[in-house]
């Protein structure tokens, strides 16, 4: 009787006795180091490095604060080093200014003393020649001596809202564009009007006018004998107060000033004073005329 073929096994490996303990077997076969290595590789691939984001942010902030503190410290140290030098330079500059001011005051005092001496000698010489009264009159008219007496006080000031004209100049000749600023020509007319109305002596902001005085402009400033004046311009005129005030306001120059006030906003105020004091002119150049001969030479 034929025998059946032998049964062939489907597996070439013998069966493990612990086949039913697969979970425990997996844990034992695979170490935890592999998991740590895999997690580290993922962090490196993400670009996060080995430190958490919060820790890196704190470290960056700390570094920034340290740098800022370093900059402040260095700046403070430099300021402390430079402070004595700046203070010394300032002290030297103040001392120099005070010294120059003192020297200028001494020179001014010397000029006043010399002027008084010249006036006294001139008066003495004229008195010896019988012309003392004439000397006093000439000194008043020439502005060589101080004067006081009744008169008028005229204040001329710019308009409240001073702007620039069309040509960039105060009421320039181009279209007479207005800025409300007092010009040198305005003050020239004021002074000429006061002389014509009977003023015996005139000063502007304490600057005595003489027969040789000039009122000019330098930019926006008004110069009297090359000395700059600032508004408001206070004009003092010695004379018969009531008559002088009325004559000036009725004159062409007084009406011109009134037109400036009405049309351009320039502020003016005139009042009669019982006693005004005008200083002497700071410097006078005396010139004498010489007769011309028949040949045209002096």
C-alpha positions as CSV (number, residue, x, y, z in Angstrom):
1,X,0.0,0.0,0.0
2,X,1.5,3.3,-1.0
3,X,2.4,5.7,1.9
4,X,1.3,9.4,1.9
5,X,3.9,12.0,1.2
6,X,5.4,13.6,4.2
7,X,3.9,16.9,5.4
8,X,6.2,19.8,4.7
9,X,6.4,22.6,7.3
10,X,5.6,26.3,6.2
11,X,8.4,27.7,8.4
12,X,12.1,26.9,8.3
13,X,12.7,28.4,11.8
14,X,11.7,26.6,14.9
15,X,9.0,28.3,17.0
16,X,10.2,30.5,19.9
17,X,9.0,29.6,23.2
18,X,8.4,33.4,24.0
19,X,6.3,34.1,20.9
20,X,3.4,35.1,23.0
21,X,5.4,37.9,24.7
22,X,5.9,40.1,21.7
23,X,5.7,43.5,23.5
24,X,8.3,42.6,26.1
25,X,10.5,41.2,23.4
26,X,10.2,44.5,21.4
27,X,11.2,46.6,24.4
28,X,14.2,44.4,25.1
29,X,15.4,44.3,21.5
30,X,15.2,48.1,20.9
31,X,17.1,50.3,23.3
32,X,15.8,53.8,24.5
33,X,18.9,55.4,23.1
34,X,17.6,55.0,19.6
35,X,14.5,57.1,20.6
36,X,16.7,59.9,22.1
37,X,18.8,59.9,19.0
38,X,15.8,60.1,16.7
39,X,14.3,63.0,18.8
40,X,17.6,64.9,18.6
41,X,17.8,64.4,14.9
42,X,14.3,65.9,14.5
43,X,15.2,69.0,16.6
44,X,18.3,69.5,14.5
45,X,16.3,69.2,11.3
46,X,13.8,71.8,12.6
47,X,16.7,74.3,13.3
48,X,15.9,74.7,16.9
49,X,19.4,73.6,18.1
50,X,19.9,72.2,21.4
51,X,18.2,75.0,23.5
52,X,14.5,75.8,23.8
53,X,13.2,78.9,22.1
54,X,12.3,80.7,25.4
55,X,15.8,80.1,26.8
56,X,17.5,81.5,23.6
57,X,15.2,84.6,23.7
58,X,16.2,85.2,27.4
59,X,19.8,84.9,26.5
60,X,19.5,87.4,23.6
61,X,17.7,89.9,25.8
62,X,20.3,89.5,28.5
63,X,23.1,90.2,25.9
64,X,21.3,93.3,24.6
65,X,20.9,94.7,28.1
66,X,24.5,94.1,28.9
67,X,25.5,95.9,25.7
68,X,23.2,98.8,26.4
69,X,24.5,99.1,30.0
70,X,28.1,99.1,28.6
71,X,27.3,101.9,26.1
72,X,25.7,104.1,28.9
73,X,28.6,103.4,31.2
74,X,31.1,104.4,28.6
75,X,29.1,107.6,27.7
76,X,28.9,108.6,31.3
77,X,32.6,108.1,31.8
78,X,33.4,110.2,28.8
79,X,31.1,112.9,30.0
80,X,32.7,112.9,33.4
81,X,36.1,113.2,31.7
82,X,35.1,116.0,29.4
83,X,33.0,118.0,32.0
84,X,36.0,119.7,33.7
85,X,37.5,120.7,30.3
86,X,34.2,122.3,29.2
87,X,33.7,124.0,32.6
88,X,37.2,125.4,32.4
89,X,36.7,126.7,28.9
90,X,33.4,128.3,29.9
91,X,35.0,130.0,32.9
92,X,37.8,131.3,30.7
93,X,35.3,132.7,28.2
94,X,33.2,134.4,31.0
95,X,36.4,135.9,32.4
96,X,37.4,137.2,29.0
97,X,34.0,138.7,28.4
98,X,34.0,140.4,31.8
99,X,37.5,141.7,31.1
100,X,36.6,143.2,27.7
101,X,33.4,144.7,29.1
102,X,35.3,146.3,31.9
103,X,37.9,147.7,29.5
104,X,35.1,149.1,27.2
105,X,33.4,150.7,30.3
106,X,36.7,152.4,31.2
107,X,37.2,153.6,27.6
108,X,33.7,155.0,27.5
109,X,34.3,156.7,30.8
110,X,37.5,158.2,29.5
111,X,35.7,159.4,26.4
112,X,33.1,161.2,28.5
113,X,35.7,162.8,30.6
114,X,37.6,164.0,27.6
115,X,34.4,165.3,26.0
116,X,33.6,167.3,29.2
117,X,37.1,168.6,29.3
118,X,37.0,169.8,25.7
119,X,33.6,171.4,26.2
120,X,34.9,173.2,29.3
121,X,38.0,174.5,27.5
122,X,36.0,175.6,24.6
123,X,33.5,177.4,26.8
124,X,36.3,179.1,28.7
125,X,38.0,180.2,25.5
126,X,34.8,181.7,24.1
127,X,33.9,183.4,27.3
128,X,37.3,185.1,27.2
129,X,36.5,186.3,23.7
130,X,33.0,187.5,24.8
131,X,31.1,184.7,22.9
132,X,30.1,182.4,25.8
133,X,26.4,182.5,25.1
134,X,27.0,181.7,21.5
135,X,29.1,178.7,22.4
136,X,26.3,177.2,24.4
137,X,23.9,177.7,21.5
138,X,26.3,176.1,19.1
139,X,26.8,173.2,21.4
140,X,23.1,172.5,21.7
141,X,22.5,172.8,18.0
142,X,25.5,170.6,17.1
143,X,24.6,168.0,19.7
144,X,27.9,168.3,21.5
145,X,26.3,168.9,25.0
146,X,23.5,167.3,26.9
147,X,20.2,169.1,26.9
148,X,16.9,169.0,28.7
149,X,13.6,170.7,28.5
150,X,10.0,170.4,27.4
151,X,9.2,168.6,24.1
152,X,7.4,165.6,22.6
153,X,7.8,161.9,22.9
154,X,7.0,160.0,19.7
155,X,7.0,156.1,19.7
156,X,7.0,154.3,16.4
157,X,6.8,150.5,16.3
158,X,6.3,147.7,13.8
159,X,2.8,146.3,13.2
160,X,1.8,143.4,15.4
161,X,1.9,140.8,12.6
162,X,5.1,141.5,10.6
163,X,5.6,139.3,7.5
164,X,7.7,139.2,4.4
165,X,6.9,141.3,1.3
166,X,6.5,140.1,-2.2
167,X,10.2,140.7,-2.9
168,X,11.3,139.5,0.5
169,X,12.1,143.0,1.8
170,X,10.2,145.3,4.1
171,X,7.8,147.2,1.9
172,X,10.3,147.2,-0.9
173,X,10.2,149.5,-3.9
174,X,8.6,146.7,-6.0
175,X,5.0,147.5,-5.7
176,X,5.5,148.9,-2.2
177,X,4.7,145.5,-0.7
178,X,3.9,145.9,2.9
179,X,5.2,144.0,5.9
180,X,4.2,146.4,8.6
181,X,7.9,147.0,9.4
182,X,9.2,150.5,10.0
183,X,11.8,151.4,7.4
184,X,14.7,153.8,7.5
185,X,12.9,156.1,5.1
186,X,10.0,156.3,7.6
187,X,12.3,157.4,10.4
188,X,14.0,159.9,8.0
189,X,10.7,161.6,7.3
190,X,9.8,161.5,11.0
191,X,13.0,163.3,12.0
192,X,12.9,165.8,9.2
193,X,9.3,166.6,10.1
194,X,10.2,167.2,13.7
195,X,13.1,169.5,12.7
196,X,10.8,171.4,10.4
197,X,8.2,171.7,13.1
198,X,10.6,173.5,15.5
199,X,12.5,170.8,17.3
200,X,15.8,172.0,18.9
201,X,17.3,168.6,19.7
202,X,16.3,165.1,18.7
203,X,17.4,161.6,19.8
204,X,16.3,158.1,18.7
205,X,16.5,155.3,21.3
206,X,19.0,157.5,23.2
207,X,21.1,158.2,20.1
208,X,21.5,162.0,19.7
209,X,21.2,163.3,16.2
210,X,23.5,165.9,14.8
211,X,23.7,167.8,11.5
212,X,25.9,165.0,10.3
213,X,23.8,162.1,11.4
214,X,22.6,159.5,8.9
215,X,19.7,157.1,9.2
216,X,20.2,154.1,7.0
217,X,19.1,150.4,6.7
218,X,21.2,147.3,7.1
219,X,18.9,144.4,6.2
220,X,15.9,144.7,8.5
221,X,17.8,146.8,11.0
222,X,17.8,150.6,11.1
223,X,21.1,152.3,11.7
224,X,21.6,155.7,13.2
225,X,25.2,156.8,12.7
226,X,26.1,153.2,12.1
227,X,24.6,152.0,15.4
228,X,21.8,149.5,15.0
229,X,18.5,150.2,16.7
230,X,15.7,147.9,17.6
231,X,11.9,148.6,17.7
232,X,10.1,150.3,19.2
233,X,11.8,153.5,18.1
234,X,11.4,156.2,20.8
235,X,12.0,159.7,19.4
236,X,12.5,162.5,21.9
237,X,12.4,166.1,20.6
238,X,13.1,169.1,22.7
239,X,11.1,172.2,22.0
240,X,7.8,173.9,22.7
241,X,5.8,170.8,23.4
242,X,2.2,171.7,22.5
243,X,3.2,173.7,19.5
244,X,5.7,171.1,18.3
245,X,3.2,168.3,18.6
246,X,0.5,170.2,16.7
247,X,2.8,171.4,14.0
248,X,4.3,167.9,13.4
249,X,0.9,166.1,13.2
250,X,-0.4,168.7,10.7
251,X,2.8,168.6,8.6
252,X,3.2,166.4,5.5
253,X,5.5,164.0,7.4
254,X,3.1,163.7,10.3
255,X,0.3,162.9,7.8
256,X,2.6,160.4,6.2
257,X,3.1,158.7,9.5
258,X,-0.6,158.7,10.1
259,X,-1.2,157.0,6.7
260,X,1.3,154.3,7.6
261,X,-0.7,153.7,10.8
262,X,-4.0,153.5,9.0
263,X,-2.9,151.5,5.9
264,X,-0.1,149.2,7.2
265,X,-0.8,148.8,10.9
266,X,2.4,150.6,12.0
267,X,1.9,151.7,15.6
268,X,2.5,155.2,16.7
269,X,2.0,157.3,19.9
270,X,2.8,160.9,20.5
271,X,2.7,162.8,23.8
272,X,3.8,166.1,25.2
273,X,6.4,166.0,28.0
274,X,7.3,168.7,30.5
275,X,11.0,167.7,30.8
276,X,13.1,165.5,28.5
277,X,16.8,164.7,28.8
278,X,18.8,164.1,25.7
279,X,22.5,162.9,25.9
280,X,25.3,164.4,23.9
281,X,26.3,162.8,20.7
282,X,28.9,160.1,21.2
283,X,31.4,161.6,18.7
284,X,31.5,164.7,16.6
285,X,33.7,165.5,13.7
286,X,34.2,169.3,13.5
287,X,34.7,170.7,10.1
288,X,35.4,174.3,9.2
289,X,34.7,176.0,6.0
290,X,37.4,177.9,4.1
291,X,36.7,180.8,1.7
292,X,37.4,180.2,-2.0
293,X,39.9,182.5,-3.6
294,X,39.5,183.9,-7.1
295,X,41.7,181.1,-8.5
296,X,39.4,178.4,-7.0
297,X,41.7,177.4,-4.2
298,X,41.2,177.9,-0.5
